[in-house]
Amino acid sequence: MIRIYKQPLTVFSKEALPAELRSGISVKVRTFAGIFGLLLTVFTAAAQTGGDKHPVSGIVKDETNETAVGVSVRIKHSSAGVVTDVNGRYSINAANSDTLQFTYIGLQTTDRAVGSQRVINVTMKSKSSAISEVVVVGYTSKQVSQLSSSVSVISGDKLRDVTSNDVASLLQGKAPGVVVSSGSGDPTSSSSILIRGASSINASTSPLIVVDGNIGGTYNASDVESITVLKDAAATGLYGSRAANGVIIITTKMGKAGQTRIDVSSTVGVNTKTTGNFHLMNSQQLYDYQKTFETVVPSDLDHNTNWFDLAFRKGITQNHTLSASGGSEKTQYYISGNYYNEQGTLIDNSNRNYNFRTNVTTKLNDKLKLSVLLNTIYNQQTYPTDNLLYDAYLNLPYDPAYNADGTPTDGRTYPGWQGRDKENPLQALQYNFSNSRAITTNGDLNLDYSITKHLTFGTYNRITLLNDKYISYSDVRTKAGGANSGELYNQDDYSSTLLTSNRLKYDNSFGEHNLTLLAVGEGQSYHFDNALLNGKGLPPGRPVMSTASDIISNPSGGTDDYNFRKYLGQADYNYAGKYFVVGSYVHEYSSRFGSSNPSGNFFQAGASWILTKESFMSNITPISFLKLRASYGTTGNAEIGNYQALGLYSIDQSANYGGVPGAYPTQKENPNLTWEKIKTANIGLDFGLFKRIDVSVDVYQKTSSALLFQVPLPATEGYDYEFENIGSVRNRGLEVNITSRNLVGAFKWETNLNLALNRNKVLSLESGETMASPGASQPVAVGHDINDWYMPIWAGVNPANGDPQWEQLVTDANGKVTKQLTNSYANATRQFTGNSSSPKLTGGITNTFSYKGFSLSTFFNFVYGNKVYNDSRAYFDNDGLYDSYNAMVAPSGWTRWTKPGDIATEPKAVQGGNNNSNQQSTRYLENGSYLRLRNATFGYQLPTSWINSLKIRSARIFVSGDNLVTFTKFSGVDPEVDLSPPPNGPGNRVAGGTSSFKYPISRKLLFGINVGF
């Protein structure tokens, strides 16, 4: 992978904005400051003092009558609080009118009114269901039972059953409506996330990531406390213009007051490639196949090289974490270090990560709390070099990998080399390399100030810095470096992101009425620059630029900047804890859009009703909880890259005139370019049965309008394309999540099942167009799924002569359309296949069993109803076209035509190919459904009686397996493909659901230990 970018040097500054925009921004800032000051004055004046305080003390226990250590005891609607000591005792100053709130992870939050009491002892119950969990949502946190929106929550422990450093990969199959997919098993690649279907053509479909309450940020999988996925507008709306594709909120671990806890986790395992139903021919199989259509000689069997096996290896995965947490009533801390190293199964491919995190919170006084969060990641990645994967698939087994002396052969000079590309990738591996090293630092400085008992102000500030250096070297002694006598590419990237989020919150109760008001002013700015150098004519084994004798192309580089400004207000009201209403309004400005539409306005509303708190439900004992939810709102999509609305010029060598640099226009201005706008409606039902089963059901409709698209322009315009807002897309779906505690005695069994159905439809395009990309295999057509396949329909093999056949639609003079068969690909009719790369059903199922100290968990994820285009079959299932490439072994049930009358699936093999039989058609469109055993883990918790004498708090050993088995009909190495690829050039997009020379996923067998002190 060589990441080389060429772009004009473009600088975006405030001065470059029109005067009306600059003044508009200033006016909005002053207006918000005035409103903010007025609210502050009013709320401060209205705040109640609550009377004189007196000491209140007590003991906190859990249901087993054990003292609860580290329980947070605070005065409700205030930051004042303490934690219980090692004996479960606490003491706090409180007024008669105050309410004490007791909270602890795994236990239900408990409230106790103080009144005249001086001693309040509390027994806290375990959380028997998910509805009692407190989750982070938007800019606040709530109990799940109080939400009016659609969210999914995954705890860090349930997230980390699979061993990976990519949180997106860990999310796969864990939440309904969240489709995680990857086109590669390369550990340096990342997975893509699609929430509730694709809603855009050229803009990003990735969700917004929020870490510890602020947009963006860095994290490590080992430090994640929980992940909350926000899906409907009532939940995502506060993030405005970047929430169109959902929001993923990552909360990292924080310290708790009490004795210092030291935790050590260590996992080591072996990775091996998976090949699924795919096999390449050996020399004898290829010889027998090729002799049916061309002359072969016995000497072809002199060698039998398995290039696929030689290109891969057994890799090692290591994941080691050391953390310390604890603190006092005043200050709490969490400090961790993590080392993760995964060797890819492809030779010379690895991902190594060093992560250091420090989270510290301290009360500077009774009113002011300071939080400092620091995370630094140092990453080293080694990428597969040259054509290693490509050659592994296509090199002929007839050609030897090694000389008689054990050195790798050179396909360019070896006598009689038969492979078309004349390349032995093992020879290049001796000299060539491609790697990167990057350091990312993320620092948060947060202050929370209690102005009064009910009014708080918080300022959350973050800086993120990235420096990345990439190098790629091809030695003169290899095919890749031979043409230029050695090649070297260097690239340096730098980026910085600054964010400030200032929040005023009012929280009060008036009898049964509970009201929370929130006002937020937020700004974010981003800068990126890079420099690229290249050289040629390097001496062998000298991969430094000072040894180059010439350049391949002129040095290049560029700069990027953007900024966002956002102001929002939210009102959240509930009555008696059973009727809930929430509404919000967001105004946001972005530098990415045209001067006519730089700002957007978004609104959200939601309501819910807990029926089980009504008297008419009191006698229906089987239903332990029942809630109805509804929401509606708007969000936006601004992820189109920078400067897309501006008229741009390029300066390069080709524009020189008389020795003076010149410039020429490269992008047409569109001052009217604005956000994609998404309207989402959601109806939800949450219920519990017998206090053992929790069910959540959501039905939604998400409609995107003003879709951003690179519209091709005629040559007379002088530009290739222009970004425009052109149409609309609708997604409708159903999501179900079920958690069942099947057995709750000494032997426990819990099951979680989540599944989601989504149906997508393009509603309209600009100017009456029927297709956005008529020449594409997924043209984005009105009335169709955005990912519907459009290509010639394969009609099988002619039994009379073995020719390939396709459908041809013929229209007669009366306009009647008839279908006939043709063996001419040029006459085959491109048409919609009735299939899409979008899955009809996705989900996952987890079963957890435990008995005493033993535990067993299994996790399956599944995808159903999508079609994958197996592009690589055009090379190794080509019916004789490429006789200098290896061929695949026909899967069970496939047959090759050899004589008249044969009813075959594969055409007659002909030297030079059989009538373009390997051209794009539904022949290579395959069933992409699969069921995968993503993880199975067996563990044992050592009894405390064994480890107490060693001063060990807890110890667990386990064995785990990832990607153990996959059930599928797909003929390639793996049916999983990237379902939400990035856009690809003017007027087009990469086809989602394409598999081409897939880097196989790894099957991992791992052993680990967790120890706490």
PAVEX-346463 format. One record per residue (C-alpha): residue in three letters; z negated, y, x negated. Coordinates in steps of 0.5 Angstrom, whole numbers, plus 500, padded with zeros to 3 digits. Each point is the difference from the previous one (the first is absolute). Last residue first. Example, Ala and Ser with C-alpha at 12.3 -4.5 7.8 and 13.67 -1.06 7.14 Angstrom:
// residues 2
Ser486498473;Ala498493502;
// end
This chain:
// residues 1013
Phe413486508;Gly506498504;Val505494498;Asn507499502;Ile504494497;Gly507498500;Phe506495500;Leu507501502;Leu506496502;Lys506505501;Arg507498503;Ser504506498;Ile506504504;Pro507498497;Tyr504506497;Lys506500505;Phe507500498;Ser502504506;Ser496500507;Thr502505505;Gly495501506;Gly501508500;Ala507502498;Val499506496;Arg502507503;Asn507504501;Gly503506502;Pro498503493;Gly496496495;Asn495494501;Pro494501504;Pro494496498;Pro499492503;Ser496499506;Leu500492501;Asp500498492;Val501493500;Glu496493502;Pro504494501;Asp499497493;Val504496495;Gly506500504;Ser502495506;Phe496503505;Lys497495505;Thr493502499;Phe493497499;Thr497503494;Val494497496;Leu495502495;Asn501507500;Asp493502496;Gly495494499;Ser493502498;Val494496497;Phe493503501;Ile493501497;Arg495504503;Ala493503497;Ser495505502;Arg494504498;Ile500497493;Lys493501496;Leu501494497;Ser494497504;Asn503502506;Ile507496499;Trp498493502;Ser495502506;Thr505505502;Pro505494502;Leu507501497;Gln506502505;Tyr505495500;Gly508502501;Phe506497502;Thr506505501;Ala507499503;Asn505506500;Arg507502503;Leu501493503;Arg507503502;Leu504499507;Tyr507502500;Ser506503504;Gly506503496;Asn505496503;Glu506501496;Leu506505500;Tyr505497494;Arg505498505;Thr499506504;Ser505503496;Gln501504493;Gln505497496;Asn499493497;Ser506496504;Asn505505497;Asn506496502;Asn497494496;Gly498501493;Gly503501493;Gln500492499;Val499497508;Ala494497503;Lys502498507;Pro495504505;Glu493499501;Thr496498506;Ala505494501;Ile503496506;Asp505496496;Gly506498504;Pro505502494;Lys497498493;Thr494503495;Trp496505504;Arg493501497;Thr494498504;Trp493504501;Gly495496504;Ser495500494;Pro501506496;Ala506500495;Val499500493;Met501507498;Ala506502495;Asn500502493;Tyr505506498;Ser507499496;Asp503497506;Tyr499506504;Leu505500506;Gly499492501;Asp497500507;Asn495506498;Asp493497501;Phe498503493;Tyr502507500;Ala501502508;Arg493496501;Ser497506496;Asp500504507;Asn496496504;Tyr500505506;Val493498503;Lys500500508;Asn493501504;Gly497496505;Tyr493498497;Val495503495;Phe494496498;Asn493501496;Phe496494499;Phe492501497;Thr496494499;Ser492501499;Leu495495497;Ser493501499;Phe494496497;Gly493503499;Lys497498507;Tyr506498504;Ser506505500;Phe507500503;Thr505505501;Asn507500503;Thr505506500;Ile506501504;Gly506504498;Gly505505504;Thr507501501;Leu505499506;Lys507503501;Pro501501493;Ser505506498;Ser506497496;Ser504500506;Asn504495504;Gly506501506;Thr505500495;Phe503507501;Gln507500498;Arg505500494;Thr507497503;Ala503495495;Asn507501498;Ala499502493;Tyr496494499;Ser506496502;Asn498493503;Thr500502507;Leu497498506;Gln501503507;Lys496504505;Thr503504506;Val500507502;Lys504503506;Gly502507499;Asn506499504;Ala505500494;Asp496494497;Thr493501495;Val499495495;Leu493498497;Gln500496494;Glu495495499;Trp499497493;Gln503494497;Pro499497493;Asp506495498;Gly498492500;Asn507498502;Ala500497507;Pro492500501;Asn501508499;Val493502498;Gly495504503;Ala501506505;Trp496506495;Ile500506504;Pro502506496;Met495506499;Tyr495504504;Trp492498499;Asp495503504;Asn495504496;Ile500507505;Asp499495506;His506502504;Gly502504506;Val503506495;Ala502497494;Val496500493;Pro506497496;Gln496494497;Ser506497496;Ala502507498;Gly507503501;Pro498503507;Ser494504497;Ala497504506;Met504496505;Thr501502507;Glu501507499;Gly500505506;Ser499506496;Glu493498497;Leu497493501;Ser496497506;Leu496494502;Val499496494;Lys496494503;Asn494496497;Arg496494503;Asn493499497;Leu496494501;Ala493499496;Leu495494498;Asn493500498;Leu496494500;Asn493500497;Thr496493500;Glu492499499;Trp497493498;Lys492500499;Phe497493498;Ala492502500;Gly502503507;Val505505502;Leu506496502;Asn506503503;Arg499507498;Ser507503503;Thr503506497;Ile507502504;Asn505505498;Val506501505;Glu505505499;Leu506502505;Gly506504498;Arg505505502;Asn504504494;Arg505506502;Val505503496;Ser503507500;Gly506504497;Ile503505495;Asn495505496;Glu505501494;Phe500500493;Glu507501497;Tyr505496497;Asp505500494;Tyr501507499;Gly507504499;Glu501501508;Thr507498500;Ala498493497;Pro497499507;Leu492499501;Pro496494500;Val493501504;Gln494498496;Phe495499506;Leu494502502;Leu498498507;Ala499506505;Ser497495505;Ser495494499;Thr497497506;Lys494495499;Gln498496507;Tyr494496499;Val496494503;Asp493498497;Val496494501;Ser493499497;Val496494501;Asp493498497;Ile497493502;Arg493498499;Lys496505504;Phe501495506;Leu507504500;Gly502507497;Phe505505502;Asp504505497;Leu506503504;Gly505505498;Ile506504502;Asn504504495;Ala505506501;Thr503502493;Lys505506499;Ile503501494;Lys504506497;Glu504500494;Trp498506496;Thr505506499;Leu507502497;Asn502507504;Pro502503493;Asn505495498;Glu503502493;Lys505496497;Gln499496494;Thr504499493;Pro502507499;Tyr503501493;Ala497503494;Gly502503493;Pro497500493;Val504504495;Gly505497495;Gly506503503;Tyr498497506;Asn495494501;Ala500497506;Ser501493497;Gln494501496;Asp495500506;Ile497505505;Ser499498507;Tyr500505506;Leu496499506;Gly500503507;Leu493498503;Ala498496506;Gln499493496;Tyr496504494;Asn495494500;Gly500493502;Ile501498507;Glu493498502;Ala498506505;Asn499495506;Gly496503506;Thr495498505;Thr499501508;Gly495498505;Tyr498495505;Ser494496501;Ala497495505;Arg494495499;Leu496495505;Lys494497498;Leu496493501;Phe494497497;Ser496494501;Ile504497506;Pro497493501;Thr494504504;Ile504503505;Asn493503504;Ser500506496;Met507502501;Phe499504507;Ser495504496;Glu505503495;Lys498499493;Thr505494500;Leu506505502;Ile500504493;Trp505505502;Ser505503495;Ala504506499;Gly505503495;Ala504506498;Gln505503495;Phe503506498;Phe505502494;Asn503506498;Gly505501495;Ser502505494;Pro506501496;Asn505501505;Ser505506499;Ser499500492;Gly501493500;Phe496494498;Arg497497494;Ser495506499;Ser495497506;Tyr496504505;Glu495497505;His497501506;Val496495503;Tyr496499507;Ser495495502;Gly497497507;Val495495501;Val497497506;Phe495495501;Tyr496497506;Lys495495498;Gly495502495;Ala496504506;Tyr506505500;Asn504501494;Tyr504506497;Asp504501493;Ala504507499;Gln505500495;Gly503506496;Leu505500494;Tyr503504495;Lys505498495;Arg503502494;Phe505496496;Asn503501493;Tyr506498496;Asp502500493;Asp505496495;Thr503500493;Gly505498496;Gly503496494;Ser506498496;Pro502499493;Asn507500499;Ser503493500;Ile501494496;Ile497503494;Asp502499493;Ser497498493;Ala493497503;Thr495498495;Ser495506502;Met500498507;Val496494499;Pro502492501;Arg501498493;Gly502493501;Pro507500498;Pro502507498;Leu501505505;Gly507502502;Lys499503507;Gly495505503;Asn497502506;Leu495505502;Leu497502507;Ala495505502;Asn496501506;Asp496505505;Phe496499506;His496505504;Tyr496499506;Ser496505505;Gln496499506;Gly496504505;Glu495499505;Gly496504505;Val496496505;Ala497501507;Leu495495503;Leu496500506;Thr496494503;Leu497500506;Asn495495504;His498501507;Glu494495503;Gly495505498;Phe503506496;Ser502497494;Asn503503494;Asp505500494;Tyr504506497;Lys504499494;Leu504505495;Arg504496495;Asn504503494;Ser505495497;Thr503502493;Leu505496496;Leu503501493;Thr505495498;Ser503499493;Ser506496497;Tyr503499493;Asp505495499;Asp503498493;Gln506496499;Asn503497494;Tyr506496499;Leu503496494;Glu506496499;Gly503496494;Ser507500497;Asn503503506;Ala503494503;Gly496495497;Gly493502503;Ala501496507;Lys503495496;Thr495499495;Arg500501492;Val500508501;Asp493500503;Ser499502508;Tyr494504501;Ser497503506;Ile494505500;Tyr496503505;Lys494505499;Asp496502507;Asn495506500;Leu497501507;Leu494505502;Thr497500507;Ile495506502;Arg496500506;Asn496504504;Tyr496499506;Thr496506503;Gly495499506;Phe496504505;Thr495498504;Leu498502507;His495496505;Lys493501496;Thr502507497;Ile505501494;Ser500493497;Tyr504501494;Asp505494497;Leu503501494;Asn505495497;Leu503500493;Asp506495499;Gly503497494;Asn506496499;Thr503498493;Thr506496499;Ile502497493;Ala507497499;Arg503495496;Ser507497500;Asn504494498;Ser507498499;Phe502495494;Asn505497496;Tyr500496493;Gln498493501;Leu501501508;Ala508501498;Gln501493498;Leu496497506;Pro505503504;Asn505496498;Glu507504502;Lys507498500;Asp501504507;Arg504495503;Gly497494497;Gln504495496;Trp498500493;Gly505496496;Pro498503493;Tyr493504500;Thr502507498;Arg499504507;Gly495495503;Asp495501494;Thr496494499;Pro493500500;Thr497497493;Gly497493500;Asp504498494;Ala505496504;Asn502506504;Tyr496502507;Ala502502507;Pro506495500;Asp506501505;Tyr502495505;Pro494502505;Leu504506502;Asn496507500;Leu500503507;Tyr493500503;Ala496500493;Asp505505498;Tyr499505506;Leu492500498;Leu501501493;Asn505505500;Asp498506496;Thr492499499;Pro495499505;Tyr495505500;Thr493501496;Gln495504504;Gln494504497;Asn495504504;Tyr494504499;Ile497502506;Thr494505501;Asn496502506;Leu495505501;Leu496502506;Val495506500;Ser496501506;Leu495506501;Lys495500506;Leu497507502;Lys495501506;Asp494497498;Asn501501492;Leu505498495;Lys501494504;Thr504495495;Thr506496501;Val503496494;Asn507496500;Thr502497493;Arg506496499;Phe504497494;Asn506496501;Tyr504496494;Asn506497503;Arg505495497;Asn507498503;Ser504495497;Asn507498498;Asp503497494;Ile502493503;Leu500500508;Thr494497503;Gly497507499;Gln494500496;Glu494504504;Asn495504497;Tyr494503503;Tyr494504497;Asn495503504;Gly495505499;Ser494502505;Ile495506501;Tyr497501507;Tyr495505501;Gln494503504;Thr496506499;Lys495503504;Glu496494504;Ser501497493;Gly506496497;Gly504493500;Ser506498498;Ala503496494;Ser507497499;Leu503495495;Thr507497503;His505495497;Asn507498502;Gln504495496;Thr507497502;Ile503495495;Gly507499500;Lys504493500;Arg507501498;Phe507502502;Ala507501497;Leu500493497;Asp499497507;Phe506504503;Trp504499494;Asn500492501;Thr504498494;Asn504494501;His504499494;Asp506495498;Leu502499507;Asp505505499;Ser503496495;Pro502495505;Val506505502;Val501504507;Thr507501503;Glu499504507;Phe498500507;Thr497493502;Lys498500492;Gln495506501;Tyr495496505;Asp499494495;Tyr500504494;Leu495505503;Gln495494503;Gln501497493;Ser498506496;Asn494502504;Met501504507;Leu496505502;His494499505;Phe497504506;Asn496498506;Gly494504497;Thr500501493;Thr493503498;Lys498502493;Thr494498497;Asn494505499;Val493497497;Gly493503501;Val494504498;Thr495504504;Ser494503498;Ser495504504;Val494504498;Asp495504504;Ile494504497;Arg496503506;Thr495505498;Gln494500505;Gly500505506;Ala505505502;Lys507498502;Gly506501496;Met507501502;Lys506496501;Thr507502501;Thr503502507;Ile507499501;Ile503503506;Ile507498502;Val504505504;Gly506498505;Asn507501499;Ala501507503;Ala493503497;Arg504504495;Ser501507504;Gly493499503;Tyr494497497;Leu496501506;Gly505496504;Thr498494497;Ala495497505;Ala502503506;Ala507499498;Asp499493500;Lys500495494;Leu494502495;Val499494495;Thr493500497;Ile498497494;Ser493498497;Glu496500494;Val506500495;Asp497500493;Ser503494498;Ala507502503;Asn500506495;Tyr501507503;Thr504506499;Gly501506504;Gly504503506;Ile498504506;Asn492501499;Gly495496504;Asp498495495;Val507498499;Val506501505;Ile506497499;Leu506502505;Pro504495503;Ser507498497;Thr506501504;Ser503505495;Ala506504503;Asn507498500;Ile500496507;Ser494501503;Ser495496505;Ala499493497;Gly495496504;Arg493500502;Ile497501493;Leu505499494;Ile497498493;Ser504499493;Ser497496495;Ser500502493;Ser504498493;Thr496499494;Pro498493501;Asp507497502;Gly500496506;Ser506504503;Gly502503506;Ser494501503;Ser497501507;Val494502504;Val501501508;Val494503503;Gly500500508;Pro494495500;Ala496501494;Lys498494494;Gly507497499;Gln502504494;Leu494505498;Leu499497493;Ser507501498;Ala499507502;Val494501496;Asp504498494;Asn495497494;Ser501493503;Thr496494501;Val500498508;Asp493500503;Arg499507498;Leu501503507;Lys495496503;Asp495503495;Gly502507501;Ser499500507;Ile507501504;Val500505506;Ser505501505;Val501506504;Ser503502507;Ser497506503;Ser494502505;Leu495498495;Gln492499502;Ser500493500;Val503500493;Gln494504498;Lys502506497;Ser501504493;Thr503507499;Tyr507503497;Gly505495503;Val496493501;Val495497496;Val497494503;Val493499503;Glu499493502;Ser497498507;Ile507498503;Ala501495495;Ser495495503;Ser493497499;Lys498506495;Ser493497498;Lys494503504;Met495505497;Thr493500501;Val497507500;Asn493502498;Ile498508502;Val493503498;Arg499507502;Gln502500507;Ser500506504;Gly507501502;Val504496494;Ala506497504;Arg503494497;Asp507498498;Thr502493498;Thr507499496;Gln502493500;Leu499496494;Gly505497495;Ile500507496;Tyr494504501;Thr498505505;Phe494503503;Gln500507504;Leu494504502;Thr500504506;Asp497507499;Ser497504506;Asn493498497;Ala502503493;Ala501496494;Asn497499493;Ile502493497;Ser496494498;Tyr503493499;Arg498493498;Gly504494500;Asn496497494;Val505501495;Asp501507502;Thr503503507;Val505506499;Val499507501;Gly504505505;Ala502508501;Ser507501501;Ser499501507;His503498507;Lys495495500;Ile494500496;Arg501495495;Val498493498;Ser505496495;Val498493499;Gly499498493;Val495494501;Ala500497506;Thr493496501;Glu501493502;Asn498498508;Thr507496500;Glu503505505;Asp499506495;Lys494504498;Val499507499;Ile492503499;Gly498506502;Ser499508498;Val500506504;Pro497507497;His500506504;Lys505505501;Asp500507504;Gly505501505;Gly507498501;Thr503507497;Gln506500505;Ala507503498;Ala503505504;Ala500505495;Thr503496495;Phe505497505;Val503507501;Thr500503493;Leu503494498;Leu505500505;Leu502507499;Gly501499492;Phe504494501;Ile504504505;Gly501506495;Ala502495494;Phe505497505;Thr503506501;Arg500502493;Val503494498;Lys506501506;Val501507498;Ser501498492;Ile505494502;Gly504505505;Ser501505494;Arg502495496;Leu505497505;Glu503507502;Ala501502493;Pro505494499;Leu497494495;Ala502500493;Glu494505498;Lys496494502;Ser503495495;Phe505495500;Val503498493;Thr506496499;Leu503497494;Pro506496502;Gln498492501;Lys502494496;Tyr495495501;Ile499493495;Arg496495503;Ile502494496;Met498493503;
// end
